[in-house]
Amino acid sequence: MLAELSSARGGAPQTDDDRWPSRARVIIGETQAARVALHDQPADARGALSHMHGLLGRYGELVRASVVDNAARAAVRDGIVRVRIVAEDAAAGRGGLTVYSSRAGCCPCDVTLLVELR
């Protein structure tokens, strides 16, 4: 799985030393594939795709997650793979989660899943 993710911050303050960190888990099937620290939801020129589509120049970071062997086989049930991206600390009043598409952020990619069973 490949996706551009960031925390979720109100407004769009320009990127500076005031960070808005968050944590997220990527779950593929029933297996936790990754636990990632999202350092901020920056807003500056690198978020050009967001700005072009009216989203205030926000962007995130590319996150990769994978499962192998039996976990990959178990994730594919009836031709459907379930992928969940879950914010861990949004209830604490900070953090949150933003998932970007090919029309937002800094990397023109949608959430991408490659399934390879051997």
HUGI-V334965 format. One record per helix or strand. SS is the DSSP state (H for helix, E for strand). FROM is the first residue (numbers start at 1). TO is the last residue. If there is no record, write none. Layout:
BEGIN
ss->(SS | SS)
from->(FROM | FROM)
to->(TO | TO)
END
This chain:
BEGIN
ss->(E | E | E | E | H | E | E | H | E | E | E | H | E | E)
from->(2 | 22 | 31 | 43 | 45 | 58 | 61 | 69 | 76 | 80 | 83 | 90 | 98 | 112)
to->(6 | 28 | 38 | 43 | 52 | 58 | 64 | 75 | 77 | 81 | 87 | 92 | 99 | 112)
END
